[in-house]
Amino acid sequence: MQSAALDKLRQQVATLKQQAEQFDKAKLFSKNRYMQAQPSLFDRAVFSTKSMNLVDYVIEIEDEIASLPPSDHRHAYTYALERIASQVQAVFNVIKSTPIWVKENKSHYKPRAKQPIYKQAVQKIMQSSHELYDELKQNHEFERRLVLMIEERKLQMEKASPAQAQKLNQEILTTHARLGRCRKAISATEDKIQQVEKQHLR
């Protein structure tokens, strides 16, 4: 069952890669000074890649799928899959916005627009506060699961042999690192919510 689901995910990512290649070839950010000034298309909490090419992010997704933990490590496997799903959605959101960027490039010659065209485009790409609250809720759920995993391993260590204790300790350290990344993601999402709500209040 899991193998079939993984195969379907790989097919979806292969399609996403083709769409990302078409997006990059169209050079839709090339005339946009705001986008050209950005070091990265996505927040570091979502991708570790820093690039203005969508294909580079899809390659990171492929690497994440290739290095999925074994499915019998249920918590780690589920957490990794959920992260991949959020990455796929993030890339899809940019591709979905293609008409906005096409329109932005065509309208670039108009000097007296009431609001800079790039701002309109960026605002349309930005997640709504509703989506961000969903993301925050999901990140808090990841945090809760990771804390539980750490507590479970600590309890297991009390009855473990020295060899098992060493293995459990390594798992605790790894989970702590994931928890750190998750909490960074929570902070980043909270910052985004504040920015979006400030814009709505203007």
trRosetta pair geometry for C-beta under 8 A, 3 or more apart (Angstrom, degrees):
i j d omega theta_ij theta_ji phi_ij phi_ji
1 4 6.0 -56 -155 32 28 108
1 5 6.6 24 150 -15 63 107
2 5 5.5 -55 -149 38 35 112
2 6 6.2 37 152 -22 68 105
2 71 5.2 63 154 -120 170 158
3 6 5.7 -54 -148 36 30 112
3 7 6.4 34 151 -22 64 103
4 7 5.6 -51 -150 33 32 113
4 8 6.5 33 151 -19 64 104
5 8 5.7 -53 -152 34 33 112
5 9 6.4 36 149 -21 65 104
6 9 5.4 -51 -148 34 35 114
6 10 6.4 37 152 -21 66 102
6 65 7.4 138 -160 -164 95 107
6 68 7.8 -120 -123 23 126 165
7 10 5.7 -52 -150 34 32 112
7 11 6.5 34 150 -20 64 103
8 11 5.6 -52 -152 34 33 113
8 12 6.5 35 150 -20 65 104
9 12 5.6 -53 -150 35 33 112
9 13 6.4 31 152 -18 66 106
9 65 6.7 179 119 -119 119 130
9 84 7.3 45 -175 130 135 136
10 13 5.7 -56 -148 38 32 111
10 14 6.4 38 151 -24 65 103
10 65 6.4 145 -89 163 83 157
11 14 5.6 -51 -150 32 32 114
11 15 6.6 32 151 -17 64 103
12 15 5.8 -54 -153 36 33 111
12 16 6.3 36 148 -22 65 107
12 88 6.9 32 125 -153 119 143
13 16 5.2 -50 -145 36 35 117
13 17 6.4 44 151 -28 64 99
13 58 6.5 150 -173 -164 86 94
13 61 5.6 -159 -137 118 125 125
13 62 6.2 152 149 -79 139 76
13 65 6.7 -122 -10 -27 167 151
13 88 6.7 -93 -91 -106 82 113
14 17 5.6 -48 -152 27 31 115
14 18 7.0 33 149 -18 61 99
15 18 5.8 -52 -156 32 36 111
15 19 6.5 31 149 -15 67 106
16 19 5.7 -57 -150 39 34 111
16 20 6.1 37 150 -23 67 106
16 58 5.6 180 114 -120 102 123
16 61 7.6 -12 90 68 142 158
16 88 6.4 -114 -79 -146 166 87
16 91 5.9 75 -179 107 124 133
16 92 6.7 -72 -123 -74 114 83
16 95 7.5 -145 -149 -19 76 156
17 20 5.5 -52 -145 35 31 113
17 21 6.4 36 152 -23 64 102
17 55 6.5 66 -155 -132 76 80
17 58 4.5 161 -96 145 76 151
17 59 7.9 88 -118 -60 114 60
17 62 7.6 30 -73 -51 132 122
18 21 5.7 -52 -152 31 31 113
18 22 6.7 30 150 -17 63 103
19 22 5.7 -53 -152 35 34 112
19 23 6.4 39 148 -23 66 105
19 95 5.1 38 143 -142 123 148
20 23 5.4 -50 -148 34 34 116
20 24 6.3 34 153 -19 66 104
20 53 8.0 86 163 161 104 72
20 54 3.8 -142 -153 114 100 113
20 55 4.7 151 124 -76 117 58
20 57 7.4 -149 -139 58 149 91
20 58 4.9 -161 15 -23 162 137
20 91 6.4 -34 -84 -176 120 122
20 95 6.7 -85 -80 -76 61 119
21 24 5.8 -53 -148 37 30 110
21 25 6.3 33 153 -22 64 106
21 55 5.5 60 -79 -82 66 121
22 25 5.7 -53 -146 35 31 113
22 26 6.6 34 153 -24 62 105
23 26 5.9 -58 -157 29 29 113
23 28 6.6 -56 -172 8 74 125
23 54 5.2 23 81 20 131 147
23 94 7.2 83 -171 123 160 101
23 95 5.6 -105 -65 -110 141 80
23 98 6.3 -117 -113 -96 96 110
24 27 7.4 30 169 -69 42 50
24 53 5.0 38 -118 -148 129 88
24 54 5.7 -142 -55 34 97 90
24 55 5.6 -43 -24 -14 150 106
26 98 7.5 60 66 -148 164 107
26 101 7.9 106 116 107 126 123
26 102 7.6 -52 171 -86 138 90
27 30 4.0 16 163 -28 104 128
28 32 7.9 14 138 -7 60 125
28 98 6.8 -130 -81 -140 165 68
28 101 3.7 55 170 139 126 135
28 102 6.6 -59 -124 -64 114 55
28 104 7.8 81 179 59 91 111
28 105 6.4 -114 -147 -36 63 130
29 32 5.1 -78 -159 43 57 116
29 35 4.1 -113 -153 117 108 142
29 36 6.5 154 150 -62 98 69
29 52 6.1 -129 85 176 156 116
29 101 7.0 -48 -65 -150 58 133
30 36 7.6 60 -145 -75 27 114
30 105 7.8 42 56 -113 85 123
31 104 7.9 173 81 123 106 90
31 105 5.2 111 42 -126 132 84
31 108 5.1 -42 142 -100 136 163
32 35 4.1 41 102 22 121 110
32 36 6.2 160 88 -17 63 87
32 101 7.6 -72 -37 -143 143 93
32 104 6.6 21 -83 135 118 132
32 105 7.7 -78 -46 -80 93 77
32 118 5.2 133 -152 -109 101 118
32 121 7.5 -83 -122 68 142 151
33 36 5.6 -58 -142 40 31 112
33 37 6.3 33 158 -24 65 107
33 118 7.1 -100 49 -46 72 163
34 37 6.0 -64 -158 31 26 110
34 38 7.3 33 146 -33 60 99
34 116 7.8 120 -38 133 132 137
34 118 4.3 147 16 152 132 146
34 119 7.6 144 -57 -64 165 58
34 122 6.5 -79 124 -50 147 137
35 38 5.6 -44 -160 11 42 117
35 52 7.1 112 156 -144 92 119
35 118 7.0 -144 -20 -149 88 120
35 122 7.8 -170 -68 -81 88 104
36 52 7.4 29 -118 -125 45 161
38 41 6.9 92 119 -84 137 41
38 52 6.8 126 80 -96 96 103
39 50 5.7 -26 148 -167 93 116
40 43 8.0 136 106 -80 123 12
40 44 7.3 70 85 -66 165 73
40 47 7.5 -168 179 81 125 111
40 49 7.3 148 -141 111 112 62
40 50 4.3 -80 -84 -137 111 69
40 51 6.6 41 -125 28 70 33
40 52 7.6 -137 -124 -67 24 59
41 51 6.9 -26 0 86 102 61
41 52 6.1 125 -51 -125 97 44
41 54 7.0 -15 27 -86 175 64
41 57 6.9 -81 62 -44 126 139
41 94 6.7 13 173 -96 131 155
42 46 4.8 -88 163 73 123 124
42 47 4.7 73 81 23 133 116
42 49 7.8 51 49 70 112 89
42 57 6.6 91 3 -113 135 141
42 90 5.7 58 -118 162 134 139
43 46 5.0 85 66 6 85 100
43 47 7.6 119 75 30 47 73
43 188 5.3 125 -178 170 139 141
43 192 7.6 -68 -70 -61 148 130
44 47 7.1 -86 -132 75 33 52
44 48 6.6 46 -157 -112 78 46
44 184 7.9 -51 99 141 101 129
44 188 7.5 -157 57 -95 76 154
45 181 7.4 147 -138 177 71 78
45 184 5.8 -166 -100 115 100 90
45 185 3.7 135 -167 -107 125 73
45 188 4.3 -157 -20 39 143 154
45 189 7.3 -110 95 -38 163 82
46 86 6.5 -125 -135 128 94 107
46 87 6.1 147 174 -98 89 71
46 90 5.3 98 177 -65 147 166
46 185 7.7 108 -59 -125 55 108
47 57 5.4 -53 -117 -131 158 99
47 60 5.7 99 -148 89 102 162
47 87 6.4 104 -75 -128 89 106
47 90 7.4 -148 -31 93 108 152
48 60 6.8 174 48 -142 80 139
49 56 5.1 167 -178 136 142 103
49 57 5.4 -161 65 -93 145 62
49 59 7.7 113 -89 68 149 94
49 60 4.7 -122 -31 -48 124 141
51 56 3.9 31 54 61 165 156
51 57 6.9 -152 59 -43 115 79
53 56 4.8 90 81 -7 96 105
53 57 7.9 -175 101 -4 59 82
54 57 5.8 -58 -164 34 47 110
54 58 6.6 44 145 -19 76 103
54 91 6.0 113 -164 -148 103 98
54 94 6.2 -168 -103 97 123 139
54 95 7.1 101 -154 -65 162 90
55 58 5.5 -55 -150 36 40 111
55 59 6.4 46 150 -24 69 101
56 59 5.6 -49 -153 30 33 116
56 60 6.9 38 147 -20 62 99
57 60 5.5 -45 -155 29 39 114
57 61 6.8 44 145 -20 64 98
57 87 7.1 -164 169 -175 100 102
57 90 7.7 -104 167 99 144 111
57 91 5.5 178 106 -88 126 114
58 61 5.3 -46 -154 31 40 116
58 62 6.6 45 146 -21 66 99
58 91 6.1 98 -72 -137 83 164
59 62 5.5 -47 -151 33 36 115
59 63 6.6 39 149 -20 64 102
60 63 5.5 -52 -151 35 35 114
60 64 6.4 40 149 -23 66 102
60 87 7.2 -124 100 -166 105 146
61 64 5.5 -51 -150 32 34 114
61 65 6.6 34 151 -19 65 102
61 84 6.1 104 -151 -148 87 85
61 87 5.1 178 -94 118 102 132
61 88 6.3 100 -136 -72 147 75
61 91 7.3 -73 -35 -13 143 145
62 65 5.8 -53 -151 34 32 111
62 66 6.4 33 150 -20 65 107
63 66 5.6 -55 -147 37 32 113
63 67 6.3 6 161 1 67 111
64 67 6.4 -72 -145 50 25 93
64 68 7.3 61 150 -65 60 73
64 80 6.8 -180 176 -174 97 96
64 83 6.9 -129 -168 103 144 110
64 84 5.2 177 115 -91 132 99
64 87 7.0 119 24 27 160 160
65 68 6.0 -12 -162 -35 37 109
65 84 6.3 90 -71 -127 79 147
68 71 7.9 21 138 -65 118 71
68 77 6.6 56 175 -134 99 76
68 80 5.4 152 -132 119 74 145
68 81 7.3 44 -131 -66 121 77
69 73 4.7 -63 140 68 124 133
69 76 4.3 -4 51 118 160 120
69 77 5.2 -119 76 -74 94 69
69 80 6.0 157 13 -12 92 148
70 73 5.2 93 68 4 80 98
70 77 6.9 -73 98 -72 35 119
71 74 7.5 31 168 -93 54 54
71 77 5.0 96 -125 -133 45 162
72 77 7.8 110 37 -27 21 142
73 76 4.4 -13 134 43 115 115
73 77 5.5 134 82 -28 73 96
74 77 5.8 -64 -143 39 22 111
74 78 6.1 19 163 -17 65 110
75 78 6.0 -57 -147 37 26 108
75 79 6.2 25 156 -19 63 109
75 145 6.0 177 -150 165 108 113
75 146 7.9 143 166 -91 124 50
75 149 5.1 166 134 -89 166 126
76 79 5.8 -55 -146 37 29 112
76 80 6.3 29 155 -19 64 108
77 80 6.0 -57 -149 36 27 109
77 81 6.4 25 154 -18 63 108
78 81 5.8 -57 -148 37 30 110
78 82 6.3 29 155 -20 66 107
78 145 7.9 -98 89 176 123 161
79 82 5.9 -57 -149 35 28 110
79 83 6.5 31 151 -21 63 105
79 142 6.1 100 -131 -141 98 101
79 145 6.9 -171 -77 100 109 137
79 146 7.3 75 -103 -71 148 94
79 178 6.9 44 147 -177 154 143
80 83 5.7 -53 -152 33 32 113
80 84 6.5 33 151 -19 65 104
81 84 5.6 -53 -150 35 34 112
81 85 6.4 37 150 -23 65 104
82 85 5.5 -49 -149 33 34 115
82 86 6.6 33 152 -18 64 102
82 138 7.3 -169 174 179 127 116
82 142 7.0 -163 94 -87 144 112
83 86 5.9 -56 -153 35 32 108
83 87 6.5 33 149 -20 65 105
84 87 5.6 -54 -150 35 34 113
84 88 6.3 36 152 -21 67 103
85 88 5.8 -50 -147 34 31 112
85 89 6.4 32 153 -19 63 106
86 89 5.6 -52 -148 37 33 114
86 90 6.4 39 151 -26 64 103
86 135 7.5 100 -137 -129 126 98
86 138 7.6 160 -81 119 129 150
87 90 5.6 -51 -149 30 32 114
87 91 6.7 27 155 -13 65 103
88 91 6.1 -58 -153 38 31 106
88 92 6.2 31 151 -20 65 111
89 92 5.5 -57 -145 39 31 114
89 93 6.3 40 154 -29 65 102
90 93 5.8 -50 -154 25 29 115
90 94 7.2 25 151 -15 60 100
91 94 6.0 -56 -160 33 37 108
91 95 6.5 32 148 -15 69 107
92 95 5.6 -57 -148 40 36 110
92 96 6.0 42 152 -27 68 107
93 96 5.6 -51 -145 33 29 117
93 97 6.7 27 153 -21 60 106
93 125 7.0 109 143 -161 101 76
93 127 7.6 -28 -157 -78 160 86
94 97 5.8 -60 -157 33 33 111
94 125 6.7 33 -108 -147 63 120
95 98 6.0 -4 -176 -39 47 106
97 100 4.7 -39 -180 29 84 123
97 101 6.4 79 126 -20 89 97
97 121 7.5 107 169 -170 122 84
97 124 6.4 142 -135 114 115 104
97 125 4.9 11 -102 -96 168 90
98 101 5.9 -63 -151 39 36 105
98 102 6.2 37 155 -22 72 105
99 102 5.5 -52 -143 36 35 114
99 103 6.1 35 157 -18 67 106
100 103 5.9 -59 -153 39 27 110
100 104 6.2 32 148 -25 64 108
100 120 7.9 -153 -164 119 108 87
100 121 4.9 140 152 -132 111 85
100 124 5.2 -166 -118 84 154 145
100 125 7.0 -159 80 -55 156 88
101 104 5.2 -48 -143 33 35 118
101 105 6.5 36 156 -20 65 100
101 121 6.2 90 -85 -154 58 137
102 105 6.1 -56 -155 34 29 108
102 106 6.6 24 151 -14 64 108
103 106 5.8 -58 -148 39 33 110
103 107 6.0 19 158 -11 68 115
103 121 8.0 176 74 -89 94 106
104 107 6.0 -65 -142 45 25 103
104 108 6.8 56 150 -63 60 85
104 117 5.0 149 -140 146 80 116
104 118 6.5 85 -161 -89 131 53
104 120 7.6 -177 -97 73 102 99
104 121 4.6 -3 -74 -63 142 142
105 108 5.6 -20 -158 -25 34 119
107 110 5.4 -35 -179 14 77 119
107 113 7.3 65 157 -72 117 139
107 117 5.2 162 98 -110 119 151
108 117 6.7 -120 -94 51 52 152
110 113 5.3 81 113 -48 114 96
110 117 7.4 103 60 -47 107 126
113 116 6.6 112 83 -108 120 23
113 117 5.7 74 53 -51 173 81
115 119 5.5 -99 160 71 101 126
115 120 6.0 112 103 -52 117 97
116 119 4.6 90 72 -2 91 105
116 120 7.5 -162 97 -6 51 81
117 120 5.7 -54 -158 33 41 112
117 121 6.4 38 149 -18 71 106
118 121 5.5 -56 -150 38 36 113
118 122 6.1 34 154 -19 70 106
119 122 5.8 -53 -142 38 31 108
119 123 6.1 33 157 -21 64 107
120 123 5.9 -58 -150 36 27 111
120 124 6.5 24 154 -19 63 107
121 124 5.9 -59 -153 34 30 109
121 125 6.5 24 153 -16 65 107
122 125 5.7 -58 -150 37 34 109
122 126 6.4 44 151 -32 67 101
123 126 5.6 -44 -148 22 33 116
123 199 7.3 -175 -122 168 108 151
126 196 6.5 174 151 -99 129 104
127 131 4.1 -115 -175 84 109 127
127 132 5.2 132 108 -54 122 85
127 135 7.3 36 143 -15 166 137
127 192 7.3 37 55 154 110 135
127 196 7.5 -67 85 -81 69 149
128 131 5.0 98 55 6 75 98
128 132 7.1 -140 98 -3 41 89
128 196 7.2 128 -165 -171 32 146
129 132 5.3 -55 -147 40 38 115
129 133 6.3 43 153 -24 69 100
129 193 5.8 85 -140 -141 89 77
129 196 4.7 178 -72 111 88 135
129 197 5.9 74 -99 -66 142 82
129 200 7.2 -48 -25 -25 134 144
130 133 5.9 -51 -151 32 29 110
130 134 6.8 32 148 -18 61 103
131 134 5.5 -52 -155 34 36 115
131 135 6.4 39 147 -21 67 104
132 135 5.3 -49 -148 35 37 115
132 136 6.3 41 150 -23 66 102
132 189 5.9 164 -169 -169 89 90
132 192 5.5 -152 -132 105 137 113
132 193 4.9 176 126 -81 138 84
132 196 6.4 174 0 14 153 152
133 136 5.4 -48 -146 34 34 115
133 137 6.4 39 152 -22 64 102
133 193 6.9 86 -67 -110 70 128
134 137 5.7 -52 -150 34 31 113
134 138 6.4 32 151 -19 64 106
135 138 5.7 -55 -150 36 31 113
135 139 6.4 31 152 -19 65 106
135 189 5.3 -157 110 -131 112 136
136 139 5.7 -54 -148 36 31 111
136 140 6.4 32 153 -19 64 104
136 186 6.7 83 -143 -141 75 71
136 189 4.7 178 -82 128 81 136
136 190 6.7 92 -115 -69 125 68
136 193 6.9 -1 -49 -46 139 138
137 140 5.8 -54 -150 35 30 111
137 141 6.5 33 149 -21 63 104
138 141 5.6 -53 -153 33 33 114
138 142 6.7 37 147 -20 65 100
139 142 5.5 -46 -150 32 37 114
139 143 6.4 42 149 -23 65 102
139 182 6.1 162 -167 -172 86 83
139 185 5.1 -154 -130 110 134 111
139 186 4.7 176 130 -81 134 77
139 189 6.0 179 5 7 153 151
140 143 5.3 -48 -149 33 36 117
140 144 6.5 40 151 -22 65 101
140 186 6.6 90 -70 -113 68 122
141 144 5.7 -48 -149 32 33 113
141 145 6.6 33 153 -17 64 104
142 145 5.8 -59 -153 37 31 110
142 146 6.2 28 153 -19 67 108
142 182 4.9 -151 112 -137 117 131
142 185 8.0 9 65 70 144 139
143 146 5.9 -58 -148 37 29 110
143 147 6.4 30 155 -19 65 106
143 179 6.7 86 -136 -144 69 80
143 182 5.1 172 -80 133 75 131
143 183 6.5 88 -110 -74 120 73
143 186 6.6 11 -51 -52 137 138
144 147 5.9 -55 -150 35 29 111
144 148 6.5 31 152 -19 63 107
145 148 5.6 -56 -152 37 32 114
145 149 6.4 37 150 -24 66 103
146 149 5.5 -47 -148 31 34 115
146 150 6.6 36 152 -19 64 101
146 175 5.6 169 -162 -178 88 96
146 178 5.7 -153 -126 102 135 108
146 179 4.4 173 134 -85 140 90
146 182 6.0 179 2 11 154 157
147 150 5.8 -53 -154 33 33 112
147 151 6.5 31 150 -17 65 106
147 179 6.9 98 -65 -119 65 132
148 151 5.7 -56 -148 38 33 111
148 152 6.2 36 153 -23 67 105
149 152 5.7 -54 -148 34 30 113
149 153 6.5 28 155 -17 64 105
149 171 8.0 -114 158 151 107 106
149 175 5.1 -149 105 -141 123 150
150 153 5.9 -56 -151 36 30 109
150 154 6.4 32 151 -21 65 106
150 172 5.7 85 -137 -139 79 82
150 175 5.3 -169 -72 108 84 134
150 176 6.7 83 -103 -68 130 75
150 179 7.1 -12 -40 -44 134 146
151 154 5.7 -54 -149 34 32 114
151 155 6.6 32 153 -18 65 104
152 155 5.9 -57 -154 35 31 110
152 156 6.4 30 150 -19 65 107
153 156 5.5 -55 -148 37 34 114
153 157 6.5 44 151 -31 65 101
153 168 4.9 165 -169 -171 96 96
153 169 8.0 157 156 -75 121 27
153 171 5.4 -160 -119 94 146 115
153 172 4.8 -166 106 -72 144 91
153 175 7.2 169 0 16 147 148
154 157 5.7 -46 -153 22 32 117
154 158 7.6 43 149 -29 58 93
154 172 6.8 85 -62 -104 76 135
155 158 6.1 -43 -168 12 39 114
156 159 6.6 -76 -165 48 41 91
156 160 5.8 53 144 -50 76 114
156 164 7.7 -108 148 150 103 115
156 168 5.6 -161 94 -122 113 147
157 160 5.1 -53 -135 18 36 124
157 164 7.9 -177 -116 117 53 89
157 165 5.1 82 -147 -129 85 84
157 168 4.9 -165 -78 103 89 146
157 169 7.0 81 -108 -61 133 77
157 172 8.0 -15 -47 -39 135 137
160 164 3.7 -135 -168 99 108 114
160 165 4.3 153 97 -63 121 72
160 168 5.8 -151 -46 -3 172 141
161 164 4.7 88 48 12 76 105
161 165 6.8 -136 91 -11 35 89
162 165 5.5 -54 -143 34 28 115
162 166 6.5 33 156 -24 63 102
163 166 5.9 -51 -155 29 31 112
163 167 6.8 28 149 -15 62 105
164 167 5.6 -56 -153 37 36 111
164 168 6.1 34 151 -18 69 108
165 168 5.6 -54 -143 40 31 111
165 169 6.1 37 154 -25 65 105
166 169 5.7 -51 -148 32 28 114
166 170 6.7 31 151 -20 61 103
167 170 5.8 -55 -156 32 32 112
167 171 6.6 31 148 -18 64 105
168 171 5.5 -53 -151 36 36 113
168 172 6.4 41 149 -24 67 101
169 172 5.5 -49 -150 31 34 115
169 173 6.6 35 151 -19 65 102
170 173 5.7 -51 -151 34 34 112
170 174 6.4 33 151 -18 65 106
171 174 5.7 -54 -147 38 32 112
171 175 6.2 31 154 -18 66 108
172 175 5.8 -58 -146 39 28 109
172 176 6.3 35 152 -25 64 105
173 176 5.6 -51 -150 31 30 115
173 177 6.7 33 150 -21 62 101
174 177 5.7 -52 -157 30 33 112
174 178 6.7 32 147 -16 65 104
175 178 5.4 -51 -150 37 38 113
175 179 6.2 44 148 -24 67 103
176 179 5.4 -51 -147 34 33 116
176 180 6.5 40 150 -24 63 100
177 180 5.6 -49 -155 29 32 115
177 181 6.8 30 149 -15 63 102
178 181 5.7 -55 -153 37 35 110
178 182 6.2 38 149 -23 67 106
179 182 5.4 -52 -146 36 33 115
179 183 6.3 31 155 -19 65 104
180 183 5.9 -56 -149 36 28 107
180 184 6.6 32 150 -20 63 103
181 184 5.6 -52 -152 33 34 114
181 185 6.5 38 148 -22 65 103
182 185 5.5 -52 -154 33 33 114
182 186 6.6 38 147 -23 65 100
183 186 5.3 -43 -148 30 39 116
183 187 6.6 41 151 -18 64 100
184 187 5.7 -53 -153 36 33 111
184 188 6.3 34 149 -20 66 106
185 188 5.6 -53 -146 37 32 113
185 189 6.3 32 155 -19 65 105
186 189 5.9 -57 -149 37 28 109
186 190 6.4 30 152 -20 64 107
187 190 5.7 -55 -149 36 30 112
187 191 6.5 34 152 -21 64 104
188 191 5.7 -53 -153 33 32 114
188 192 6.5 33 149 -21 64 104
189 192 5.5 -51 -150 34 35 113
189 193 6.5 40 151 -23 65 101
190 193 5.6 -49 -150 31 33 114
190 194 6.7 36 151 -19 63 103
191 194 5.7 -54 -155 34 33 113
191 195 6.5 33 150 -20 66 105
192 195 5.6 -54 -150 35 34 112
192 196 6.3 31 154 -18 68 106
193 196 5.9 -56 -146 38 29 108
193 197 6.1 24 157 -15 65 111
194 197 6.0 -60 -144 41 26 107
194 198 6.3 31 155 -24 64 106
195 198 5.8 -54 -150 32 28 112
195 199 6.6 28 152 -19 63 105
196 199 5.8 -56 -155 33 32 112
196 200 6.6 32 149 -19 65 104
197 200 5.5 -49 -148 34 37 113
197 201 6.5 37 152 -21 65 105
198 201 5.8 -59 -152 35 32 111
198 202 6.9 44 149 -35 63 97
199 202 5.8 -42 -157 12 36 116
